[in-house]
Structure formats: structure tokens, C-alpha cells
Amino acid sequence: MTRTLIAAAALLALASSPAQADPVNDKIAADLPGLMTIYRDLHQNPELSQQEFRSAKILAAEARKAGFEVTEGVFGTGVVAVLKNGPGPVVMIRADMDALPVEEQTGLAFASKARGKSQAGTDSGIMHACGHDTHMTTWIATARLMAANRGSWSGTLVMIGQPAEETIGGASGMVREGLMTRFPKPDYVLAIHDSADLPSGAIGVKSGFVLANVDSVDITVKGLGGHGAYPYTTKDPIVLASAIVMRLQTIVSRENNPLNPAVITVGSIHGGSKHNIIPDEVKLQLTVRSYSDGSRKLLLDGIKRIAQAEAEASGLPADRMPVIKVEEPGGRATWNTPELAERARKVLGARLGAGRVLDPPPSMASEDFGDLARGAGPGTQSLIMWVGGRPKEQLDAAARDGKQLPGLHSPFWAPEADKVIAAGSEALSVLAMDLMARR
């Protein structure tokens, strides 16, 4: 702790003395025009999950230029860059690379016009609607900063470009392909994520649960079809599916402890082909979100129980019971190690000022970042930080007027990328240098 406070004080003095050069901010300022060129290129050329071939090549090339030893092709398109700089801790920094099947509507001069097919075979537009283009550019900026400031730290830096975050599985896939055995195993794992809810340049540091478990559940509701004029001769799966959808809402409202966050959303319902035909089946698609393992089990068990009970109440025979499939892998909740979160708050507060280091609420969105620390095993601390990307005046105006602004995954989301990249790379570099401070 004493070493942390000394390092934080040194960083504060460095940042606050106008007559003294600041090697971190000076390099960010010098590199930012070129970094924005990279960002715009990544934004214009997004790639879907496990198709991040071009993005991975860009990250690998930039890491090699900075002096890292680079391995490509870890879990398909994953990149691992290692910079050894004497004895000390191992710090891993992750950036996710994949984009979303979203048609961009931001109106930016460099807006994506890319199209492609997802793993499900669906043709769509492609957009970095979750800001992974800012994450990759921040990763490049951080790699350059850490390489240029080797005299300020001692240890091993492992930087990874991760595929398939949006489909959940890229982190665990890299772990399965030897991320924690073929390369130095981290003592600390760090990442950033842009935020539509924090003012541009602010850093959000949350202790404990920060992102939720997520499960995708498919329910095939079976029935006995027939003519719409004679419903009494059928077992109508549309009526049954509707009953299931309504009853599912009671799991959260009547079975779950309200102090344990939980969400069940039916995002898709499909069945039937014509006005006067009662179909044989209806398909439902659900997203299920929670934090604790206990809440997760309660929700998934409740979904199975209600679907079966409603089918029995509708008089379906045993061979026509609903078929319920929970997709694997599901996303595990992301936990920020409290000790590391507190350290980050102190270090970044000293560096940036307490007003720029915020404590945001946890989110029911999901991420697979937590699988990296789980893959490393006990003793590895992890932290994902939010980096604000929305002008403060927009947030203030929206709060005053009760207006909902477009956020992550929206076709209209366009963060203030330069501020995300500058603040994110400063936060990651300063925290990594503190964790690996020379004794």
C-alpha cells in the first residue's frame, strides 16, 4: 500500500507541474492524430465475431512495431503480444475486436457501409455499435505508451486482442487454446469499455459485480395444428406460448428476491403461416440475466417448470411437451476485484482528479471479460473500467428534458472517440505502471 501511495503521489506531481514534461500525456497528444486515423479505419471496416482477420492484423503489426513478441491465431483471430521488462508482476490488458450485425445510422463521414453474414448465416450491415473500435485503438495507444516508458516499470506486459466478445466465448476460447499456459499467467487483468452514460473522459471504476450473467434460452412450444375454424380439434401452441410468456414474468416479480437483480426478456416469438391455420409449434427466444449463481439457477429452473406446467394445463400429451434449450456457453457475471478497484480509484484519482473518477452503478449487460481471470485461477485480480464517451452537456440536457439518448448497440451510437482513446490509454498505462512500479 505504501508503494502504491508513493507511486500515485509521483504521478500526481508529474501531471500537475506545467513546467515538467509528462511522458504519458505528451505521447498521447503526439500520437492522437495518427491514432484517430487508425480508429476511423477500424470503424469503417468492422468485422463480425470470429471474422476479425483484418483487425487482428492491425493490432499485431502495431504491437510488433512497439517491440512486443506477437503470436497470432489464438482461438482463430486472437492476438497475444508479450513485452518482458525485467522481474515483477504480469499484467494482462485486453481489447475486444468484434463488431455487431447493425446497420450504421450515425451520419459520420467515415460511417461503416460494410455488410456480411453472421455465424447464424444472416446477412446484415456491420457496425462497431459497442465501441470496440475505440477499445482496439486504446490498446494500440497503451502498447506504445508502455513500450516508450520501460524505465518506469518492471515486469511482464501481456496484451491480447480478443475475438468473439459479442457472441460470448472469445475469452474462454483463448483460455482453452493455452492463453494462461503458453504465455505468462497474469497477476492482474485489465480492460476498458466505452460508456454512453458517463461524460467524455471520465473513468468509471466499480467494485464487485459490474456486469451480469447472461443465458440465451430457446423454447419450442409444441401443439396439435388444424383449421382456424375448428380450434376445439387442436391444441393451439400460440395460446400456450402466450400463456408461457405471461407467466414467465412472475419468476422475477414473485419468486426472485428483489434485492437480487434479475431479468427475463422474451425477445422473439414466431409461429404460424396463415390467418386460418393453427400451427403445430411456436418458437420463443429469451435472454436471462442475473448476478449470482443462485439467482441464475432460480431463473433457469423456473423457465423449465413453467413451460412444462402450462403445457400440461393445456392438455398436451407427454410427447408434445415443450423443448427447452439453454445455449452454451452462457456468459458469466463480471466481478471487479475490490482490492484492485480501490487501488485504481486512488491511483487514477491522484492522476486525473477525483471528479473524473466515478462510481457507476452495475449493469445488467454482459461481457466475457471475467472468463480471463477465471481461466487464470485463484490469486488473479481483474478490473474492467468504463470510459465516458458522451459530452457532459448532452447528458445534462437529457436528464433535464427526460430524453433517452442512443447508447451501446444502437445504430446511432457514436462516442467522442478521441476522448475515449486518450482517457482510456492514460488510465490503463498509469494503472499498469503502478502495478509494476520499480521497487
C-alpha positions as CSV (number, residue, x, y, z in Angstrom):
1,M,0.0,0.0,0.0
2,T,2.9,2.4,0.8
3,R,4.4,1.8,-2.6
4,T,1.0,2.5,-4.2
5,L,0.6,5.8,-2.5
6,I,4.2,6.8,-3.3
7,A,3.6,6.0,-7.0
8,A,0.3,7.8,-7.0
9,A,1.9,10.9,-5.5
10,A,4.6,10.8,-8.1
11,L,2.1,10.5,-10.9
12,L,0.1,13.5,-9.4
13,A,3.2,15.6,-9.3
14,L,4.1,14.7,-12.8
15,A,0.7,15.6,-14.1
16,S,0.3,18.8,-12.1
17,S,3.6,20.5,-12.9
18,P,3.2,22.6,-16.1
19,A,7.0,23.1,-16.4
20,Q,7.7,19.4,-16.3
21,A,7.2,17.1,-19.3
22,D,4.6,14.4,-18.8
23,P,5.7,11.3,-20.8
24,V,2.3,9.8,-20.8
25,N,0.1,12.7,-21.8
26,D,2.8,14.1,-24.1
27,K,2.9,10.9,-26.1
28,I,-0.9,10.6,-26.2
29,A,-1.1,14.2,-27.6
30,A,1.6,13.5,-30.1
31,D,0.1,10.2,-31.2
32,L,-3.5,11.2,-31.2
33,P,-3.8,12.4,-34.8
34,G,-2.4,9.1,-36.1
35,L,-4.5,7.1,-33.6
36,M,-7.6,8.8,-34.9
37,T,-6.7,7.7,-38.4
38,I,-6.4,4.1,-37.2
39,Y,-9.7,4.5,-35.3
40,R,-11.6,5.8,-38.4
41,D,-10.1,2.9,-40.4
42,L,-11.3,0.3,-37.9
43,H,-14.7,2.0,-37.7
44,Q,-15.1,1.9,-41.5
45,N,-14.0,-1.7,-41.7
46,P,-15.8,-3.6,-38.9
47,E,-15.8,-7.4,-38.7
48,L,-18.2,-9.8,-37.1
49,S,-17.4,-12.2,-34.3
50,Q,-14.6,-14.7,-35.2
51,Q,-14.2,-12.9,-38.6
52,E,-11.8,-10.2,-37.2
53,F,-8.9,-11.1,-39.6
54,R,-8.1,-7.5,-40.7
55,S,-8.5,-6.0,-37.2
56,A,-6.2,-8.7,-35.7
57,K,-3.5,-8.0,-38.4
58,I,-3.6,-4.3,-37.5
59,L,-3.2,-4.9,-33.7
60,A,-0.4,-7.5,-34.3
61,A,1.5,-5.1,-36.6
62,E,1.3,-2.2,-34.2
63,A,2.4,-4.4,-31.3
64,R,5.4,-5.6,-33.3
65,K,6.4,-2.0,-34.1
66,A,6.3,-1.2,-30.4
67,G,8.7,-4.1,-29.6
68,F,6.3,-6.8,-28.4
69,E,6.7,-10.5,-29.2
70,V,3.5,-11.3,-31.0
71,T,1.5,-14.6,-31.6
72,E,-1.5,-14.6,-33.9
73,G,-4.2,-17.1,-34.4
74,V,-5.0,-17.9,-30.8
75,F,-8.7,-19.1,-31.0
76,G,-9.0,-18.2,-34.6
77,T,-8.2,-14.5,-34.8
78,G,-6.9,-13.8,-31.3
79,V,-3.7,-11.8,-30.8
80,V,-1.2,-12.2,-27.9
81,A,1.6,-9.6,-27.5
82,V,4.2,-10.0,-24.8
83,L,6.7,-7.4,-23.6
84,K,9.1,-8.6,-20.9
85,N,10.8,-5.9,-19.0
86,G,12.6,-7.4,-16.0
87,P,11.3,-9.1,-12.9
88,G,7.9,-8.2,-11.5
89,P,4.2,-8.9,-11.8
90,V,2.5,-10.0,-15.0
91,V,-0.2,-7.5,-16.2
92,M,-2.6,-8.5,-19.0
93,I,-4.6,-5.9,-20.9
94,R,-7.4,-6.9,-23.2
95,A,-9.2,-5.3,-26.1
96,D,-12.2,-6.9,-27.8
97,M,-12.2,-6.7,-31.6
98,D,-15.6,-7.8,-33.0
99,A,-18.5,-5.6,-34.3
100,L,-22.2,-6.1,-34.4
101,P,-24.7,-7.0,-37.2
102,V,-26.2,-3.5,-37.1
103,E,-26.8,-1.1,-40.0
104,E,-25.0,2.2,-39.1
105,Q,-27.1,5.3,-39.0
106,T,-24.7,7.8,-37.2
107,G,-24.2,10.0,-40.3
108,L,-20.5,10.1,-39.7
109,A,-18.3,10.9,-42.7
110,F,-16.5,7.6,-42.1
111,A,-19.6,5.5,-41.2
112,S,-19.4,1.8,-41.9
113,K,-21.0,0.6,-45.1
114,A,-19.8,-3.0,-44.6
115,R,-22.1,-6.0,-44.9
116,G,-21.6,-9.6,-44.1
117,K,-23.0,-12.8,-42.8
118,S,-23.1,-13.7,-39.1
119,Q,-22.4,-17.1,-37.7
120,A,-26.1,-17.8,-37.9
121,G,-26.0,-17.1,-41.7
122,T,-27.9,-13.8,-41.5
123,D,-26.9,-11.1,-44.0
124,S,-26.8,-7.6,-42.4
125,G,-24.9,-4.4,-42.1
126,I,-21.9,-4.4,-39.7
127,M,-21.1,-1.6,-37.2
128,H,-18.9,-1.0,-34.2
129,A,-22.0,-0.1,-32.3
130,C,-20.4,-1.2,-29.0
131,G,-17.2,0.8,-29.4
132,H,-14.7,-2.0,-29.9
133,D,-13.0,0.2,-32.4
134,T,-12.2,2.6,-29.6
135,H,-11.0,-0.3,-27.4
136,M,-8.6,-1.5,-30.1
137,T,-7.2,2.0,-30.7
138,T,-6.8,2.5,-27.0
139,W,-5.0,-0.9,-26.9
140,I,-2.5,0.3,-29.6
141,A,-2.0,3.6,-27.7
142,T,-1.4,1.7,-24.5
143,A,1.1,-0.6,-26.1
144,R,3.1,2.3,-27.4
145,L,3.0,4.1,-24.1
146,M,4.1,1.1,-22.1
147,A,6.9,0.4,-24.6
148,A,8.1,4.0,-24.6
149,N,8.2,4.2,-20.8
150,R,10.0,0.9,-20.0
151,G,12.1,2.8,-17.4
152,S,9.1,3.5,-15.3
153,W,8.1,-0.2,-14.7
154,S,9.4,-3.7,-14.3
155,G,7.5,-6.9,-15.0
156,T,5.8,-8.5,-18.0
157,L,3.0,-7.0,-20.0
158,V,0.7,-9.3,-21.9
159,M,-1.7,-7.6,-24.3
160,I,-4.4,-9.6,-26.0
161,G,-6.8,-8.8,-28.9
162,Q,-9.8,-10.9,-28.2
163,P,-12.3,-12.1,-30.8
164,A,-16.0,-13.0,-30.3
165,E,-16.9,-11.0,-27.2
166,E,-20.3,-10.1,-28.7
167,T,-21.2,-13.8,-29.1
168,I,-19.7,-14.6,-25.7
169,G,-17.0,-17.2,-25.9
170,G,-13.8,-15.5,-27.2
171,A,-12.2,-15.1,-23.8
172,S,-12.9,-18.7,-22.8
173,G,-11.9,-19.9,-26.3
174,M,-8.5,-18.2,-25.9
175,V,-8.1,-19.7,-22.4
176,R,-8.8,-23.2,-23.9
177,E,-6.1,-22.6,-26.5
178,G,-3.5,-22.0,-23.9
179,L,-3.6,-18.3,-23.1
180,M,-2.7,-19.0,-19.5
181,T,-0.2,-21.8,-20.2
182,R,1.6,-20.9,-23.4
183,F,2.0,-17.3,-22.2
184,P,2.9,-15.7,-18.9
185,K,-0.1,-16.1,-16.5
186,P,-1.3,-12.7,-15.2
187,D,-1.4,-11.4,-11.7
188,Y,-3.7,-8.7,-12.9
189,V,-6.1,-8.5,-15.9
190,L,-7.3,-5.1,-17.1
191,A,-9.7,-3.7,-19.7
192,I,-11.8,-0.7,-20.6
193,H,-15.2,-0.3,-22.2
194,D,-16.6,2.9,-23.6
195,S,-19.8,4.2,-21.9
196,A,-22.7,6.2,-23.2
197,D,-23.7,7.1,-19.7
198,L,-20.6,8.8,-18.4
199,P,-19.2,12.2,-19.5
200,S,-16.4,12.1,-22.1
201,G,-13.0,11.4,-20.5
202,A,-14.4,10.3,-17.1
203,I,-13.3,6.9,-15.8
204,G,-15.9,4.7,-14.1
205,V,-14.5,2.2,-11.5
206,K,-16.9,-0.2,-9.9
207,S,-16.1,-2.7,-7.2
208,G,-17.7,-6.2,-7.1
209,F,-20.3,-7.2,-9.7
210,V,-20.2,-4.9,-12.7
211,L,-21.8,-6.9,-15.5
212,A,-24.3,-9.8,-15.4
213,N,-24.6,-13.5,-16.2
214,V,-26.4,-13.9,-19.5
215,D,-28.1,-17.0,-20.8
216,S,-29.9,-17.5,-24.2
217,V,-32.8,-19.8,-23.9
218,D,-34.8,-21.3,-26.9
219,I,-38.2,-22.8,-26.2
220,T,-40.0,-24.8,-28.8
221,V,-43.7,-24.9,-27.9
222,K,-45.5,-27.8,-29.5
223,G,-49.2,-28.2,-30.3
224,L,-51.6,-30.0,-32.5
225,G,-52.4,-27.9,-35.6
226,G,-55.6,-27.6,-37.6
227,H,-58.1,-25.3,-39.1
228,G,-58.7,-21.9,-37.5
229,A,-62.5,-22.5,-37.8
230,Y,-62.3,-25.6,-35.6
231,P,-59.9,-24.7,-32.7
232,Y,-61.6,-27.3,-30.4
233,T,-60.0,-30.0,-32.6
234,T,-56.5,-28.6,-32.0
235,K,-54.1,-27.9,-29.1
236,D,-53.2,-24.3,-30.0
237,P,-49.4,-23.6,-29.4
238,I,-49.9,-19.8,-30.0
239,V,-52.3,-19.6,-27.0
240,L,-49.9,-21.9,-25.0
241,A,-46.9,-19.8,-25.9
242,S,-48.7,-16.6,-24.9
243,A,-49.5,-18.1,-21.5
244,I,-45.9,-19.1,-21.0
245,V,-44.7,-15.6,-21.9
246,M,-47.0,-14.0,-19.4
247,R,-46.3,-16.5,-16.6
248,L,-42.5,-16.2,-17.1
249,Q,-42.8,-12.6,-15.8
250,T,-43.8,-13.9,-12.4
251,I,-40.4,-15.6,-11.8
252,V,-38.8,-12.2,-11.4
253,S,-41.7,-10.4,-9.7
254,R,-42.8,-13.2,-7.4
255,E,-40.1,-15.8,-7.0
256,N,-36.8,-13.8,-7.0
257,N,-35.6,-11.7,-4.1
258,P,-36.0,-8.1,-5.3
259,L,-32.6,-7.3,-3.8
260,N,-31.0,-9.8,-6.3
261,P,-31.0,-8.2,-9.8
262,A,-32.7,-10.5,-12.4
263,V,-34.2,-10.0,-15.9
264,I,-36.1,-12.4,-18.2
265,T,-36.9,-10.9,-21.6
266,V,-38.7,-12.7,-24.4
267,G,-37.0,-11.2,-27.5
268,S,-38.6,-13.3,-30.2
269,I,-41.8,-15.2,-30.8
270,H,-42.5,-16.9,-34.1
271,G,-45.2,-19.3,-35.2
272,G,-47.8,-19.9,-37.9
273,S,-48.0,-19.1,-41.6
274,K,-51.6,-18.1,-42.4
275,H,-54.7,-16.4,-40.9
276,N,-56.8,-19.5,-40.6
277,I,-54.3,-22.2,-39.8
278,I,-53.4,-23.1,-36.2
279,P,-49.8,-24.2,-36.4
280,D,-48.0,-27.2,-34.8
281,E,-45.4,-25.2,-33.0
282,V,-44.2,-21.8,-31.8
283,K,-40.6,-20.8,-31.1
284,L,-39.6,-18.4,-28.3
285,Q,-36.2,-16.9,-27.7
286,L,-35.3,-15.5,-24.3
287,T,-32.4,-13.6,-22.7
288,V,-31.9,-14.3,-19.0
289,R,-29.7,-12.1,-16.8
290,S,-28.6,-12.3,-13.2
291,Y,-25.5,-11.9,-11.0
292,S,-25.3,-14.8,-8.5
293,D,-25.2,-18.5,-9.3
294,G,-28.2,-18.9,-7.1
295,S,-30.3,-16.4,-9.0
296,R,-29.2,-17.9,-12.3
297,K,-30.4,-21.4,-11.2
298,L,-33.7,-20.0,-9.9
299,L,-34.5,-18.3,-13.2
300,L,-33.5,-21.2,-15.5
301,D,-35.3,-23.8,-13.3
302,G,-38.3,-21.6,-13.2
303,I,-38.5,-21.2,-17.0
304,K,-38.4,-25.0,-17.4
305,R,-41.0,-25.6,-14.7
306,I,-43.5,-23.0,-16.1
307,A,-43.2,-24.1,-19.7
308,Q,-43.9,-27.8,-18.7
309,A,-46.7,-26.9,-16.3
310,E,-48.5,-24.6,-18.8
311,A,-48.3,-27.4,-21.4
312,E,-49.8,-29.9,-19.0
313,A,-52.5,-27.4,-18.1
314,S,-53.3,-27.1,-21.8
315,G,-53.8,-30.8,-22.1
316,L,-50.7,-31.6,-24.2
317,P,-49.7,-35.3,-24.2
318,A,-46.3,-36.2,-22.8
319,D,-44.7,-36.5,-26.3
320,R,-45.7,-32.9,-27.1
321,M,-44.1,-31.2,-24.1
322,P,-42.0,-28.0,-24.8
323,V,-38.4,-28.5,-25.7
324,I,-36.1,-26.1,-23.8
325,K,-32.5,-25.4,-24.8
326,V,-30.1,-23.3,-22.9
327,E,-27.3,-22.2,-25.3
328,E,-23.8,-22.9,-24.2
329,P,-21.6,-21.2,-23.4
330,G,-23.5,-18.7,-21.4
331,G,-21.9,-15.5,-20.2
332,R,-20.7,-15.4,-16.6
333,A,-21.0,-12.3,-14.4
334,T,-18.1,-10.0,-14.4
335,W,-16.6,-9.3,-11.0
336,N,-14.1,-6.5,-10.3
337,T,-11.7,-7.4,-7.6
338,P,-12.5,-4.9,-4.8
339,E,-8.8,-4.6,-3.8
340,L,-7.8,-3.7,-7.3
341,A,-10.8,-1.4,-7.9
342,E,-9.9,0.5,-4.7
343,R,-6.3,0.8,-5.8
344,A,-7.3,2.0,-9.2
345,R,-9.6,4.7,-7.7
346,K,-6.6,6.0,-5.6
347,V,-4.1,5.9,-8.4
348,L,-6.4,7.4,-11.0
349,G,-7.9,9.9,-8.6
350,A,-4.4,11.2,-7.8
351,R,-3.6,11.4,-11.5
352,L,-6.8,12.7,-13.0
353,G,-8.6,14.3,-10.1
354,A,-11.3,12.8,-8.0
355,G,-14.0,14.5,-10.2
356,R,-13.0,12.4,-13.2
357,V,-13.1,9.0,-11.4
358,L,-16.7,8.0,-10.9
359,D,-18.5,5.0,-9.2
360,P,-21.2,4.0,-11.8
361,P,-24.0,1.5,-11.0
362,P,-23.6,-2.1,-12.0
363,S,-25.2,-3.1,-15.3
364,M,-27.4,-6.0,-16.5
365,A,-25.5,-6.1,-19.7
366,S,-22.9,-8.8,-20.1
367,E,-19.3,-9.4,-21.2
368,D,-16.9,-12.4,-21.2
369,F,-14.0,-10.4,-19.7
370,G,-14.4,-12.2,-16.4
371,D,-13.5,-15.5,-18.1
372,L,-9.9,-14.4,-18.3
373,A,-9.5,-14.1,-14.5
374,R,-11.4,-17.3,-14.0
375,G,-9.1,-19.0,-16.6
376,A,-6.0,-17.7,-14.8
377,G,-7.2,-19.2,-11.5
378,P,-7.2,-18.1,-7.8
379,G,-5.0,-15.1,-7.0
380,T,-5.5,-13.2,-10.2
381,Q,-7.2,-9.8,-9.8
382,S,-9.3,-8.3,-12.5
383,L,-10.8,-4.9,-13.3
384,I,-12.8,-3.6,-16.3
385,M,-13.2,0.2,-16.3
386,W,-15.8,2.4,-18.0
387,V,-14.6,5.3,-20.1
388,G,-17.1,8.1,-20.8
389,G,-17.8,8.9,-24.4
390,R,-20.8,11.3,-24.2
391,P,-20.4,15.1,-24.0
392,K,-21.4,16.2,-20.5
393,E,-23.8,18.9,-21.8
394,Q,-25.7,16.2,-23.7
395,L,-26.1,14.1,-20.6
396,D,-27.2,17.1,-18.5
397,A,-29.7,18.2,-21.2
398,A,-31.1,14.7,-21.5
399,A,-31.5,14.4,-17.7
400,R,-33.2,17.8,-17.6
401,D,-35.6,17.1,-20.5
402,G,-36.3,13.4,-19.7
403,K,-34.8,12.4,-23.1
404,Q,-33.4,8.9,-23.8
405,L,-30.2,9.1,-25.7
406,P,-28.9,6.3,-28.0
407,G,-26.4,4.0,-26.3
408,L,-24.4,0.9,-26.8
409,H,-25.6,-1.4,-29.6
410,S,-27.7,1.5,-31.1
411,P,-27.2,2.2,-34.8
412,F,-26.9,5.9,-33.7
413,W,-24.1,5.5,-31.1
414,A,-21.0,7.5,-31.9
415,P,-18.8,8.2,-28.9
416,E,-16.4,11.1,-28.7
417,A,-13.7,8.7,-29.8
418,D,-10.7,10.9,-29.3
419,K,-11.6,11.5,-25.6
420,V,-12.3,7.7,-25.0
421,I,-8.9,6.8,-26.6
422,A,-6.9,9.5,-24.7
423,A,-8.6,8.8,-21.3
424,G,-8.6,5.0,-21.7
425,S,-5.0,4.7,-22.7
426,E,-3.9,7.1,-19.9
427,A,-5.9,5.1,-17.3
428,L,-4.6,1.7,-18.5
429,S,-1.0,2.9,-18.7
430,V,-0.9,4.7,-15.4
431,L,-2.6,1.8,-13.6
432,A,-0.3,-0.8,-15.2
433,M,2.8,1.2,-14.4
434,D,1.6,1.5,-10.8
435,L,1.0,-2.3,-10.6
436,M,4.5,-2.9,-12.0
437,A,6.3,0.0,-10.3
438,R,10.0,-0.5,-9.9
439,R,11.0,-1.2,-6.3
